[in-house]
Amino acid sequence: MNKSELISQIADSADISKKEAGNALQAFMAAVTDTTKKGDKLTLIGFGTFSKSERSARIGRNPQTGKEIKIPAKKVVKFKVGKKLAEAVN
């Protein structure tokens, strides 16, 4: 499913226009981005939790040459699945 298909599904499920569904999705994505950027967690009970984590620098290996490379530290967004979503998928 891509973004436009998701917007269509949201519009159909919520009985709203695709424009309103698109705006709602944009607002949700902005809220997740702003919250994790600040280092806070965004928790949706039963669905999951978005959080920011720091990945430390490490040594990796180029699979084509086998040569060691330095991978710099960086910040990443993590998503931990909630219980209801995990049960729904299984």
PyMOL Python script that loads the backbone (N, CA, C, O; Angstrom):
from pymol import cmd

cmd.read_pdbstr("""\
ATOM      1  N   MET A   1       0.847  -1.178   0.000  1.00  0.00           N
ATOM      2  CA  MET A   1       0.000   0.000   0.000  1.00  0.00           C
ATOM      3  C   MET A   1       0.890   1.238   0.000  1.00  0.00           C
ATOM      4  O   MET A   1       1.861   1.307   0.753  1.00  0.00           O
ATOM      5  N   ASN A   2       0.566   2.204  -0.832  1.00  0.00           N
ATOM      6  CA  ASN A   2       1.325   3.446  -0.843  1.00  0.00           C
ATOM      7  C   ASN A   2       0.499   4.556  -0.185  1.00  0.00           C
ATOM      8  O   ASN A   2      -0.612   4.315   0.287  1.00  0.00           O
ATOM      9  N   LYS A   3       1.048   5.766  -0.159  1.00  0.00           N
ATOM     10  CA  LYS A   3       0.410   6.872   0.550  1.00  0.00           C
ATOM     11  C   LYS A   3      -0.969   7.206  -0.022  1.00  0.00           C
ATOM     12  O   LYS A   3      -1.909   7.421   0.744  1.00  0.00           O
ATOM     13  N   SER A   4      -1.111   7.255  -1.344  1.00  0.00           N
ATOM     14  CA  SER A   4      -2.412   7.608  -1.925  1.00  0.00           C
ATOM     15  C   SER A   4      -3.456   6.527  -1.653  1.00  0.00           C
ATOM     16  O   SER A   4      -4.630   6.841  -1.454  1.00  0.00           O
ATOM     17  N   GLU A   5      -3.046   5.267  -1.640  1.00  0.00           N
ATOM     18  CA  GLU A   5      -3.972   4.185  -1.300  1.00  0.00           C
ATOM     19  C   GLU A   5      -4.400   4.272   0.171  1.00  0.00           C
ATOM     20  O   GLU A   5      -5.555   4.012   0.507  1.00  0.00           O
ATOM     21  N   LEU A   6      -3.460   4.637   1.033  1.00  0.00           N
ATOM     22  CA  LEU A   6      -3.775   4.810   2.450  1.00  0.00           C
ATOM     23  C   LEU A   6      -4.765   5.959   2.635  1.00  0.00           C
ATOM     24  O   LEU A   6      -5.717   5.839   3.406  1.00  0.00           O
ATOM     25  N   ILE A   7      -4.548   7.062   1.937  1.00  0.00           N
ATOM     26  CA  ILE A   7      -5.460   8.207   2.027  1.00  0.00           C
ATOM     27  C   ILE A   7      -6.857   7.798   1.573  1.00  0.00           C
ATOM     28  O   ILE A   7      -7.844   8.177   2.204  1.00  0.00           O
ATOM     29  N   SER A   8      -6.953   7.034   0.494  1.00  0.00           N
ATOM     30  CA  SER A   8      -8.256   6.560   0.016  1.00  0.00           C
ATOM     31  C   SER A   8      -8.940   5.684   1.049  1.00  0.00           C
ATOM     32  O   SER A   8     -10.143   5.809   1.278  1.00  0.00           O
ATOM     33  N   GLN A   9      -8.177   4.795   1.674  1.00  0.00           N
ATOM     34  CA  GLN A   9      -8.757   3.903   2.691  1.00  0.00           C
ATOM     35  C   GLN A   9      -9.220   4.695   3.914  1.00  0.00           C
ATOM     36  O   GLN A   9     -10.285   4.415   4.464  1.00  0.00           O
ATOM     37  N   ILE A  10      -8.434   5.672   4.340  1.00  0.00           N
ATOM     38  CA  ILE A  10      -8.822   6.505   5.481  1.00  0.00           C
ATOM     39  C   ILE A  10     -10.101   7.274   5.144  1.00  0.00           C
ATOM     40  O   ILE A  10     -11.019   7.354   5.960  1.00  0.00           O
ATOM     41  N   ALA A  11     -10.152   7.839   3.933  1.00  0.00           N
ATOM     42  CA  ALA A  11     -11.332   8.598   3.510  1.00  0.00           C
ATOM     43  C   ALA A  11     -12.575   7.724   3.505  1.00  0.00           C
ATOM     44  O   ALA A  11     -13.633   8.147   3.972  1.00  0.00           O
ATOM     45  N   ASP A  12     -12.460   6.513   2.984  1.00  0.00           N
ATOM     46  CA  ASP A  12     -13.601   5.598   2.949  1.00  0.00           C
ATOM     47  C   ASP A  12     -14.019   5.166   4.357  1.00  0.00           C
ATOM     48  O   ASP A  12     -15.209   5.142   4.668  1.00  0.00           O
ATOM     49  N   SER A  13     -13.052   4.828   5.202  1.00  0.00           N
ATOM     50  CA  SER A  13     -13.353   4.353   6.556  1.00  0.00           C
ATOM     51  C   SER A  13     -13.969   5.443   7.430  1.00  0.00           C
ATOM     52  O   SER A  13     -14.880   5.174   8.212  1.00  0.00           O
ATOM     53  N   ALA A  14     -13.471   6.675   7.298  1.00  0.00           N
ATOM     54  CA  ALA A  14     -13.944   7.769   8.146  1.00  0.00           C
ATOM     55  C   ALA A  14     -15.079   8.563   7.499  1.00  0.00           C
ATOM     56  O   ALA A  14     -15.607   9.498   8.100  1.00  0.00           O
ATOM     57  N   ASP A  15     -15.449   8.190   6.281  1.00  0.00           N
ATOM     58  CA  ASP A  15     -16.506   8.875   5.529  1.00  0.00           C
ATOM     59  C   ASP A  15     -16.214  10.372   5.409  1.00  0.00           C
ATOM     60  O   ASP A  15     -17.063  11.218   5.687  1.00  0.00           O
ATOM     61  N   ILE A  16     -14.974  10.669   4.982  1.00  0.00           N
ATOM     62  CA  ILE A  16     -14.556  12.052   4.745  1.00  0.00           C
ATOM     63  C   ILE A  16     -13.945  12.126   3.350  1.00  0.00           C
ATOM     64  O   ILE A  16     -13.734  11.099   2.704  1.00  0.00           O
ATOM     65  N   SER A  17     -13.664  13.341   2.888  1.00  0.00           N
ATOM     66  CA  SER A  17     -13.079  13.499   1.554  1.00  0.00           C
ATOM     67  C   SER A  17     -11.611  13.068   1.570  1.00  0.00           C
ATOM     68  O   SER A  17     -10.978  12.992   2.622  1.00  0.00           O
ATOM     69  N   LYS A  18     -11.096  12.790   0.383  1.00  0.00           N
ATOM     70  CA  LYS A  18      -9.685  12.407   0.279  1.00  0.00           C
ATOM     71  C   LYS A  18      -8.783  13.562   0.691  1.00  0.00           C
ATOM     72  O   LYS A  18      -7.711  13.343   1.256  1.00  0.00           O
ATOM     73  N   LYS A  19      -9.210  14.786   0.414  1.00  0.00           N
ATOM     74  CA  LYS A  19      -8.413  15.954   0.813  1.00  0.00           C
ATOM     75  C   LYS A  19      -8.306  16.034   2.331  1.00  0.00           C
ATOM     76  O   LYS A  19      -7.223  16.267   2.869  1.00  0.00           O
ATOM     77  N   GLU A  20      -9.432  15.841   3.024  1.00  0.00           N
ATOM     78  CA  GLU A  20      -9.423  15.866   4.491  1.00  0.00           C
ATOM     79  C   GLU A  20      -8.588  14.714   5.055  1.00  0.00           C
ATOM     80  O   GLU A  20      -7.862  14.887   6.033  1.00  0.00           O
ATOM     81  N   ALA A  21      -8.699  13.545   4.433  1.00  0.00           N
ATOM     82  CA  ALA A  21      -7.907  12.392   4.879  1.00  0.00           C
ATOM     83  C   ALA A  21      -6.419  12.658   4.664  1.00  0.00           C
ATOM     84  O   ALA A  21      -5.591  12.311   5.506  1.00  0.00           O
ATOM     85  N   GLY A  22      -6.088  13.275   3.531  1.00  0.00           N
ATOM     86  CA  GLY A  22      -4.687  13.622   3.251  1.00  0.00           C
ATOM     87  C   GLY A  22      -4.151  14.618   4.257  1.00  0.00           C
ATOM     88  O   GLY A  22      -3.012  14.498   4.710  1.00  0.00           O
ATOM     89  N   ASN A  23      -4.972  15.607   4.611  1.00  0.00           N
ATOM     90  CA  ASN A  23      -4.563  16.593   5.621  1.00  0.00           C
ATOM     91  C   ASN A  23      -4.372  15.940   6.980  1.00  0.00           C
ATOM     92  O   ASN A  23      -3.430  16.260   7.704  1.00  0.00           O
ATOM     93  N   ALA A  24      -5.270  15.024   7.323  1.00  0.00           N
ATOM     94  CA  ALA A  24      -5.151  14.319   8.608  1.00  0.00           C
ATOM     95  C   ALA A  24      -3.878  13.475   8.649  1.00  0.00           C
ATOM     96  O   ALA A  24      -3.183  13.446   9.664  1.00  0.00           O
ATOM     97  N   LEU A  25      -3.573  12.792   7.551  1.00  0.00           N
ATOM     98  CA  LEU A  25      -2.361  11.974   7.497  1.00  0.00           C
ATOM     99  C   LEU A  25      -1.112  12.848   7.590  1.00  0.00           C
ATOM    100  O   LEU A  25      -0.159  12.498   8.286  1.00  0.00           O
ATOM    101  N   GLN A  26      -1.116  13.991   6.887  1.00  0.00           N
ATOM    102  CA  GLN A  26       0.017  14.923   6.960  1.00  0.00           C
ATOM    103  C   GLN A  26       0.210  15.423   8.389  1.00  0.00           C
ATOM    104  O   GLN A  26       1.338  15.516   8.875  1.00  0.00           O
ATOM    105  N   ALA A  27      -0.900  15.746   9.061  1.00  0.00           N
ATOM    106  CA  ALA A  27      -0.827  16.228  10.440  1.00  0.00           C
ATOM    107  C   ALA A  27      -0.264  15.148  11.365  1.00  0.00           C
ATOM    108  O   ALA A  27       0.542  15.440  12.248  1.00  0.00           O
ATOM    109  N   PHE A  28      -0.691  13.902  11.159  1.00  0.00           N
ATOM    110  CA  PHE A  28      -0.184  12.792  11.970  1.00  0.00           C
ATOM    111  C   PHE A  28       1.324  12.616  11.758  1.00  0.00           C
ATOM    112  O   PHE A  28       2.080  12.471  12.719  1.00  0.00           O
ATOM    113  N   MET A  29       1.749  12.630  10.499  1.00  0.00           N
ATOM    114  CA  MET A  29       3.173  12.454  10.204  1.00  0.00           C
ATOM    115  C   MET A  29       3.993  13.609  10.770  1.00  0.00           C
ATOM    116  O   MET A  29       5.107  13.392  11.248  1.00  0.00           O
ATOM    117  N   ALA A  30       3.466  14.831  10.727  1.00  0.00           N
ATOM    118  CA  ALA A  30       4.161  15.984  11.300  1.00  0.00           C
ATOM    119  C   ALA A  30       4.274  15.853  12.818  1.00  0.00           C
ATOM    120  O   ALA A  30       5.309  16.186  13.396  1.00  0.00           O
ATOM    121  N   ALA A  31       3.215  15.368  13.462  1.00  0.00           N
ATOM    122  CA  ALA A  31       3.246  15.185  14.914  1.00  0.00           C
ATOM    123  C   ALA A  31       4.284  14.143  15.313  1.00  0.00           C
ATOM    124  O   ALA A  31       5.019  14.341  16.281  1.00  0.00           O
ATOM    125  N   VAL A  32       4.351  13.041  14.580  1.00  0.00           N
ATOM    126  CA  VAL A  32       5.342  12.001  14.865  1.00  0.00           C
ATOM    127  C   VAL A  32       6.749  12.570  14.661  1.00  0.00           C
ATOM    128  O   VAL A  32       7.636  12.348  15.485  1.00  0.00           O
ATOM    129  N   THR A  33       6.949  13.294  13.575  1.00  0.00           N
ATOM    130  CA  THR A  33       8.261  13.873  13.270  1.00  0.00           C
ATOM    131  C   THR A  33       8.687  14.857  14.344  1.00  0.00           C
ATOM    132  O   THR A  33       9.806  14.771  14.850  1.00  0.00           O
ATOM    133  N   ASP A  34       7.804  15.801  14.704  1.00  0.00           N
ATOM    134  CA  ASP A  34       8.147  16.816  15.707  1.00  0.00           C
ATOM    135  C   ASP A  34       8.426  16.201  17.069  1.00  0.00           C
ATOM    136  O   ASP A  34       9.367  16.602  17.755  1.00  0.00           O
ATOM    137  N   THR A  35       7.613  15.230  17.462  1.00  0.00           N
ATOM    138  CA  THR A  35       7.770  14.603  18.780  1.00  0.00           C
ATOM    139  C   THR A  35       9.074  13.827  18.872  1.00  0.00           C
ATOM    140  O   THR A  35       9.810  13.966  19.848  1.00  0.00           O
ATOM    141  N   THR A  36       9.368  13.009  17.862  1.00  0.00           N
ATOM    142  CA  THR A  36      10.601  12.218  17.914  1.00  0.00           C
ATOM    143  C   THR A  36      11.833  13.099  17.729  1.00  0.00           C
ATOM    144  O   THR A  36      12.893  12.804  18.281  1.00  0.00           O
ATOM    145  N   LYS A  37      11.702  14.173  16.959  1.00  0.00           N
ATOM    146  CA  LYS A  37      12.829  15.091  16.761  1.00  0.00           C
ATOM    147  C   LYS A  37      13.267  15.705  18.084  1.00  0.00           C
ATOM    148  O   LYS A  37      14.457  15.920  18.315  1.00  0.00           O
ATOM    149  N   LYS A  38      12.281  15.989  18.966  1.00  0.00           N
ATOM    150  CA  LYS A  38      12.575  16.549  20.293  1.00  0.00           C
ATOM    151  C   LYS A  38      13.137  15.508  21.256  1.00  0.00           C
ATOM    152  O   LYS A  38      13.650  15.854  22.320  1.00  0.00           O
ATOM    153  N   GLY A  39      13.040  14.237  20.882  1.00  0.00           N
ATOM    154  CA  GLY A  39      13.528  13.178  21.758  1.00  0.00           C
ATOM    155  C   GLY A  39      12.448  12.590  22.634  1.00  0.00           C
ATOM    156  O   GLY A  39      12.732  11.748  23.486  1.00  0.00           O
ATOM    157  N   ASP A  40      11.203  13.021  22.439  1.00  0.00           N
ATOM    158  CA  ASP A  40      10.084  12.490  23.218  1.00  0.00           C
ATOM    159  C   ASP A  40       9.527  11.241  22.539  1.00  0.00           C
ATOM    160  O   ASP A  40       9.801  10.978  21.368  1.00  0.00           O
ATOM    161  N   LYS A  41       8.743  10.481  23.296  1.00  0.00           N
ATOM    162  CA  LYS A  41       8.078   9.292  22.754  1.00  0.00           C
ATOM    163  C   LYS A  41       6.645   9.653  22.390  1.00  0.00           C
ATOM    164  O   LYS A  41       6.019  10.482  23.050  1.00  0.00           O
ATOM    165  N   LEU A  42       6.131   9.030  21.341  1.00  0.00           N
ATOM    166  CA  LEU A  42       4.731   9.160  20.977  1.00  0.00           C
ATOM    167  C   LEU A  42       4.128   7.773  21.102  1.00  0.00           C
ATOM    168  O   LEU A  42       4.477   6.866  20.347  1.00  0.00           O
ATOM    169  N   THR A  43       3.217   7.609  22.063  1.00  0.00           N
ATOM    170  CA  THR A  43       2.637   6.304  22.342  1.00  0.00           C
ATOM    171  C   THR A  43       1.165   6.291  21.976  1.00  0.00           C
ATOM    172  O   THR A  43       0.393   7.138  22.426  1.00  0.00           O
ATOM    173  N   LEU A  44       0.785   5.323  21.156  1.00  0.00           N
ATOM    174  CA  LEU A  44      -0.609   5.076  20.820  1.00  0.00           C
ATOM    175  C   LEU A  44      -0.943   3.713  21.423  1.00  0.00           C
ATOM    176  O   LEU A  44      -0.581   2.675  20.871  1.00  0.00           O
ATOM    177  N   ILE A  45      -1.635   3.728  22.556  1.00  0.00           N
ATOM    178  CA  ILE A  45      -1.917   2.504  23.306  1.00  0.00           C
ATOM    179  C   ILE A  45      -2.553   1.458  22.382  1.00  0.00           C
ATOM    180  O   ILE A  45      -3.530   1.737  21.686  1.00  0.00           O
ATOM    181  N   GLY A  46      -1.987   0.269  22.390  1.00  0.00           N
ATOM    182  CA  GLY A  46      -2.483  -0.827  21.573  1.00  0.00           C
ATOM    183  C   GLY A  46      -1.906  -0.860  20.169  1.00  0.00           C
ATOM    184  O   GLY A  46      -1.875  -1.916  19.538  1.00  0.00           O
ATOM    185  N   PHE A  47      -1.443   0.292  19.668  1.00  0.00           N
ATOM    186  CA  PHE A  47      -0.883   0.354  18.315  1.00  0.00           C
ATOM    187  C   PHE A  47       0.632   0.276  18.347  1.00  0.00           C
ATOM    188  O   PHE A  47       1.228  -0.586  17.701  1.00  0.00           O
ATOM    189  N   GLY A  48       1.261   1.181  19.104  1.00  0.00           N
ATOM    190  CA  GLY A  48       2.712   1.149  19.188  1.00  0.00           C
ATOM    191  C   GLY A  48       3.292   2.455  19.688  1.00  0.00           C
ATOM    192  O   GLY A  48       2.565   3.399  19.996  1.00  0.00           O
ATOM    193  N   THR A  49       4.621   2.495  19.764  1.00  0.00           N
ATOM    194  CA  THR A  49       5.344   3.655  20.267  1.00  0.00           C
ATOM    195  C   THR A  49       6.453   4.037  19.303  1.00  0.00           C
ATOM    196  O   THR A  49       7.253   3.200  18.883  1.00  0.00           O
ATOM    197  N   PHE A  50       6.485   5.326  18.960  1.00  0.00           N
ATOM    198  CA  PHE A  50       7.566   5.889  18.152  1.00  0.00           C
ATOM    199  C   PHE A  50       8.544   6.556  19.110  1.00  0.00           C
ATOM    200  O   PHE A  50       8.119   7.279  20.012  1.00  0.00           O
ATOM    201  N   SER A  51       9.844   6.331  18.937  1.00  0.00           N
ATOM    202  CA  SER A  51      10.841   6.965  19.792  1.00  0.00           C
ATOM    203  C   SER A  51      12.128   7.178  19.013  1.00  0.00           C
ATOM    204  O   SER A  51      12.361   6.549  17.981  1.00  0.00           O
ATOM    205  N   LYS A  52      12.964   8.084  19.530  1.00  0.00           N
ATOM    206  CA  LYS A  52      14.259   8.362  18.914  1.00  0.00           C
ATOM    207  C   LYS A  52      15.332   7.617  19.700  1.00  0.00           C
ATOM    208  O   LYS A  52      15.290   7.553  20.929  1.00  0.00           O
ATOM    209  N   SER A  53      16.287   7.058  18.975  1.00  0.00           N
ATOM    210  CA  SER A  53      17.359   6.308  19.602  1.00  0.00           C
ATOM    211  C   SER A  53      18.674   6.683  18.940  1.00  0.00           C
ATOM    212  O   SER A  53      18.695   7.086  17.777  1.00  0.00           O
ATOM    213  N   GLU A  54      19.761   6.552  19.670  1.00  0.00           N
ATOM    214  CA  GLU A  54      21.075   6.833  19.095  1.00  0.00           C
ATOM    215  C   GLU A  54      21.781   5.530  18.792  1.00  0.00           C
ATOM    216  O   GLU A  54      21.869   4.641  19.640  1.00  0.00           O
ATOM    217  N   ARG A  55      22.275   5.428  17.593  1.00  0.00           N
ATOM    218  CA  ARG A  55      23.038   4.263  17.169  1.00  0.00           C
ATOM    219  C   ARG A  55      24.510   4.660  17.231  1.00  0.00           C
ATOM    220  O   ARG A  55      24.908   5.639  16.599  1.00  0.00           O
ATOM    221  N   SER A  56      25.313   3.929  17.971  1.00  0.00           N
ATOM    222  CA  SER A  56      26.718   4.282  18.146  1.00  0.00           C
ATOM    223  C   SER A  56      27.528   3.973  16.889  1.00  0.00           C
ATOM    224  O   SER A  56      27.116   3.185  16.038  1.00  0.00           O
ATOM    225  N   ALA A  57      28.678   4.610  16.802  1.00  0.00           N
ATOM    226  CA  ALA A  57      29.579   4.364  15.675  1.00  0.00           C
ATOM    227  C   ALA A  57      30.093   2.934  15.760  1.00  0.00           C
ATOM    228  O   ALA A  57      30.261   2.379  16.846  1.00  0.00           O
ATOM    229  N   ARG A  58      30.336   2.359  14.612  1.00  0.00           N
ATOM    230  CA  ARG A  58      30.817   0.970  14.604  1.00  0.00           C
ATOM    231  C   ARG A  58      31.624   0.706  13.342  1.00  0.00           C
ATOM    232  O   ARG A  58      31.655   1.518  12.417  1.00  0.00           O
ATOM    233  N   ILE A  59      32.264  -0.431  13.332  1.00  0.00           N
ATOM    234  CA  ILE A  59      33.036  -0.863  12.173  1.00  0.00           C
ATOM    235  C   ILE A  59      32.185  -1.862  11.397  1.00  0.00           C
ATOM    236  O   ILE A  59      31.682  -2.834  11.960  1.00  0.00           O
ATOM    237  N   GLY A  60      32.029  -1.613  10.104  1.00  0.00           N
ATOM    238  CA  GLY A  60      31.290  -2.527   9.241  1.00  0.00           C
ATOM    239  C   GLY A  60      32.206  -3.088   8.177  1.00  0.00           C
ATOM    240  O   GLY A  60      33.413  -2.847   8.194  1.00  0.00           O
ATOM    241  N   ARG A  61      31.638  -3.829   7.261  1.00  0.00           N
ATOM    242  CA  ARG A  61      32.438  -4.432   6.204  1.00  0.00           C
ATOM    243  C   ARG A  61      31.708  -4.247   4.878  1.00  0.00           C
ATOM    244  O   ARG A  61      30.516  -4.532   4.766  1.00  0.00           O
ATOM    245  N   ASN A  62      32.446  -3.764   3.871  1.00  0.00           N
ATOM    246  CA  ASN A  62      31.890  -3.627   2.532  1.00  0.00           C
ATOM    247  C   ASN A  62      31.716  -5.036   1.969  1.00  0.00           C
ATOM    248  O   ASN A  62      32.699  -5.764   1.834  1.00  0.00           O
ATOM    249  N   PRO A  63      30.468  -5.442   1.631  1.00  0.00           N
ATOM    250  CA  PRO A  63      30.249  -6.812   1.176  1.00  0.00           C
ATOM    251  C   PRO A  63      30.898  -7.131  -0.180  1.00  0.00           C
ATOM    252  O   PRO A  63      31.168  -8.295  -0.475  1.00  0.00           O
ATOM    253  N   GLN A  64      31.146  -6.111  -0.998  1.00  0.00           N
ATOM    254  CA  GLN A  64      31.752  -6.363  -2.306  1.00  0.00           C
ATOM    255  C   GLN A  64      33.256  -6.574  -2.219  1.00  0.00           C
ATOM    256  O   GLN A  64      33.817  -7.439  -2.891  1.00  0.00           O
ATOM    257  N   THR A  65      33.908  -5.754  -1.365  1.00  0.00           N
ATOM    258  CA  THR A  65      35.363  -5.826  -1.290  1.00  0.00           C
ATOM    259  C   THR A  65      35.875  -6.525  -0.040  1.00  0.00           C
ATOM    260  O   THR A  65      37.016  -6.984  -0.005  1.00  0.00           O
ATOM    261  N   GLY A  66      35.033  -6.605   0.986  1.00  0.00           N
ATOM    262  CA  GLY A  66      35.468  -7.195   2.251  1.00  0.00           C
ATOM    263  C   GLY A  66      36.250  -6.216   3.108  1.00  0.00           C
ATOM    264  O   GLY A  66      36.668  -6.559   4.214  1.00  0.00           O
ATOM    265  N   LYS A  67      36.456  -4.997   2.613  1.00  0.00           N
ATOM    266  CA  LYS A  67      37.229  -3.987   3.320  1.00  0.00           C
ATOM    267  C   LYS A  67      36.412  -3.421   4.488  1.00  0.00           C
ATOM    268  O   LYS A  67      35.204  -3.212   4.375  1.00  0.00           O
ATOM    269  N   GLU A  68      37.103  -3.177   5.618  1.00  0.00           N
ATOM    270  CA  GLU A  68      36.435  -2.592   6.776  1.00  0.00           C
ATOM    271  C   GLU A  68      36.124  -1.128   6.499  1.00  0.00           C
ATOM    272  O   GLU A  68      36.916  -0.418   5.879  1.00  0.00           O
ATOM    273  N   ILE A  69      34.948  -0.679   6.972  1.00  0.00           N
ATOM    274  CA  ILE A  69      34.570   0.726   6.840  1.00  0.00           C
ATOM    275  C   ILE A  69      34.058   1.216   8.183  1.00  0.00           C
ATOM    276  O   ILE A  69      33.535   0.443   8.984  1.00  0.00           O
ATOM    277  N   LYS A  70      34.218   2.515   8.417  1.00  0.00           N
ATOM    278  CA  LYS A  70      33.728   3.122   9.648  1.00  0.00           C
ATOM    279  C   LYS A  70      32.315   3.622   9.383  1.00  0.00           C
ATOM    280  O   LYS A  70      32.090   4.391   8.449  1.00  0.00           O
ATOM    281  N   ILE A  71      31.365   3.188  10.201  1.00  0.00           N
ATOM    282  CA  ILE A  71      29.983   3.638  10.110  1.00  0.00           C
ATOM    283  C   ILE A  71      29.781   4.648  11.231  1.00  0.00           C
ATOM    284  O   ILE A  71      29.923   4.298  12.402  1.00  0.00           O
ATOM    285  N   PRO A  72      29.451   5.906  10.895  1.00  0.00           N
ATOM    286  CA  PRO A  72      29.332   6.936  11.930  1.00  0.00           C
ATOM    287  C   PRO A  72      28.093   6.750  12.804  1.00  0.00           C
ATOM    288  O   PRO A  72      27.135   6.080  12.415  1.00  0.00           O
ATOM    289  N   ALA A  73      28.131   7.352  13.987  1.00  0.00           N
ATOM    290  CA  ALA A  73      26.976   7.339  14.889  1.00  0.00           C
ATOM    291  C   ALA A  73      25.864   8.163  14.256  1.00  0.00           C
ATOM    292  O   ALA A  73      26.122   9.124  13.531  1.00  0.00           O
ATOM    293  N   LYS A  74      24.614   7.773  14.541  1.00  0.00           N
ATOM    294  CA  LYS A  74      23.497   8.568  14.041  1.00  0.00           C
ATOM    295  C   LYS A  74      22.261   8.317  14.887  1.00  0.00           C
ATOM    296  O   LYS A  74      22.187   7.350  15.646  1.00  0.00           O
ATOM    297  N   LYS A  75      21.293   9.211  14.736  1.00  0.00           N
ATOM    298  CA  LYS A  75      20.030   9.092  15.449  1.00  0.00           C
ATOM    299  C   LYS A  75      19.022   8.438  14.517  1.00  0.00           C
ATOM    300  O   LYS A  75      18.951   8.773  13.335  1.00  0.00           O
ATOM    301  N   VAL A  76      18.243   7.506  15.053  1.00  0.00           N
ATOM    302  CA  VAL A  76      17.253   6.778  14.261  1.00  0.00           C
ATOM    303  C   VAL A  76      15.909   6.775  14.992  1.00  0.00           C
ATOM    304  O   VAL A  76      15.850   6.933  16.212  1.00  0.00           O
ATOM    305  N   VAL A  77      14.842   6.594  14.231  1.00  0.00           N
ATOM    306  CA  VAL A  77      13.508   6.480  14.817  1.00  0.00           C
ATOM    307  C   VAL A  77      13.182   5.000  14.947  1.00  0.00           C
ATOM    308  O   VAL A  77      13.382   4.225  14.012  1.00  0.00           O
ATOM    309  N   LYS A  78      12.682   4.619  16.107  1.00  0.00           N
ATOM    310  CA  LYS A  78      12.291   3.229  16.346  1.00  0.00           C
ATOM    311  C   LYS A  78      10.779   3.169  16.528  1.00  0.00           C
ATOM    312  O   LYS A  78      10.158   4.124  16.995  1.00  0.00           O
ATOM    313  N   PHE A  79      10.202   2.040  16.155  1.00  0.00           N
ATOM    314  CA  PHE A  79       8.781   1.803  16.375  1.00  0.00           C
ATOM    315  C   PHE A  79       8.649   0.466  17.075  1.00  0.00           C
ATOM    316  O   PHE A  79       9.109  -0.560  16.575  1.00  0.00           O
ATOM    317  N   LYS A  80       8.013   0.487  18.245  1.00  0.00           N
ATOM    318  CA  LYS A  80       7.760  -0.740  18.992  1.00  0.00           C
ATOM    319  C   LYS A  80       6.279  -1.046  18.864  1.00  0.00           C
ATOM    320  O   LYS A  80       5.438  -0.226  19.236  1.00  0.00           O
ATOM    321  N   VAL A  81       5.960  -2.200  18.351  1.00  0.00           N
ATOM    322  CA  VAL A  81       4.580  -2.593  18.101  1.00  0.00           C
ATOM    323  C   VAL A  81       3.823  -2.789  19.412  1.00  0.00           C
ATOM    324  O   VAL A  81       4.344  -3.373  20.362  1.00  0.00           O
ATOM    325  N   GLY A  82       2.583  -2.292  19.448  1.00  0.00           N
ATOM    326  CA  GLY A  82       1.715  -2.474  20.598  1.00  0.00           C
ATOM    327  C   GLY A  82       1.064  -3.844  20.595  1.00  0.00           C
ATOM    328  O   GLY A  82       1.054  -4.541  19.581  1.00  0.00           O
ATOM    329  N   LYS A  83       0.520  -4.220  21.741  1.00  0.00           N
ATOM    330  CA  LYS A  83      -0.044  -5.561  21.916  1.00  0.00           C
ATOM    331  C   LYS A  83      -1.209  -5.846  20.975  1.00  0.00           C
ATOM    332  O   LYS A  83      -1.255  -6.916  20.368  1.00  0.00           O
ATOM    333  N   LYS A  84      -2.158  -4.905  20.840  1.00  0.00           N
ATOM    334  CA  LYS A  84      -3.328  -5.138  19.993  1.00  0.00           C
ATOM    335  C   LYS A  84      -2.934  -5.286  18.522  1.00  0.00           C
ATOM    336  O   LYS A  84      -3.477  -6.144  17.825  1.00  0.00           O
ATOM    337  N   LEU A  85      -2.004  -4.468  18.043  1.00  0.00           N
ATOM    338  CA  LEU A  85      -1.551  -4.561  16.653  1.00  0.00           C
ATOM    339  C   LEU A  85      -0.830  -5.887  16.425  1.00  0.00           C
ATOM    340  O   LEU A  85      -1.037  -6.539  15.401  1.00  0.00           O
ATOM    341  N   ALA A  86       0.002  -6.280  17.362  1.00  0.00           N
ATOM    342  CA  ALA A  86       0.736  -7.547  17.236  1.00  0.00           C
ATOM    343  C   ALA A  86      -0.229  -8.726  17.190  1.00  0.00           C
ATOM    344  O   ALA A  86      -0.038  -9.656  16.406  1.00  0.00           O
ATOM    345  N   GLU A  87      -1.265  -8.691  18.027  1.00  0.00           N
ATOM    346  CA  GLU A  87      -2.245  -9.767  18.039  1.00  0.00           C
ATOM    347  C   GLU A  87      -3.080  -9.783  16.761  1.00  0.00           C
ATOM    348  O   GLU A  87      -3.432 -10.855  16.269  1.00  0.00           O
ATOM    349  N   ALA A  88      -3.399  -8.616  16.222  1.00  0.00           N
ATOM    350  CA  ALA A  88      -4.192  -8.524  15.006  1.00  0.00           C
ATOM    351  C   ALA A  88      -3.448  -9.082  13.797  1.00  0.00           C
ATOM    352  O   ALA A  88      -4.065  -9.645  12.893  1.00  0.00           O
ATOM    353  N   VAL A  89      -2.153  -8.931  13.778  1.00  0.00           N
ATOM    354  CA  VAL A  89      -1.341  -9.404  12.666  1.00  0.00           C
ATOM    355  C   VAL A  89      -1.164 -10.920  12.716  1.00  0.00           C
ATOM    356  O   VAL A  89      -1.097 -11.574  11.675  1.00  0.00           O
ATOM    357  N   ASN A  90      -1.089 -11.476  13.920  1.00  0.00           N
ATOM    358  CA  ASN A  90      -0.895 -12.934  14.062  1.00  0.00           C
ATOM    359  C   ASN A  90      -2.138 -13.686  13.905  1.00  0.00           C
ATOM    360  O   ASN A  90      -2.132 -14.914  13.997  1.00  0.00           O
TER     361      ASN A  90
END
""", "prot")
cmd.dss("prot")
cmd.show_as("cartoon", "prot")
cmd.util.cbc("prot")
cmd.orient("prot")
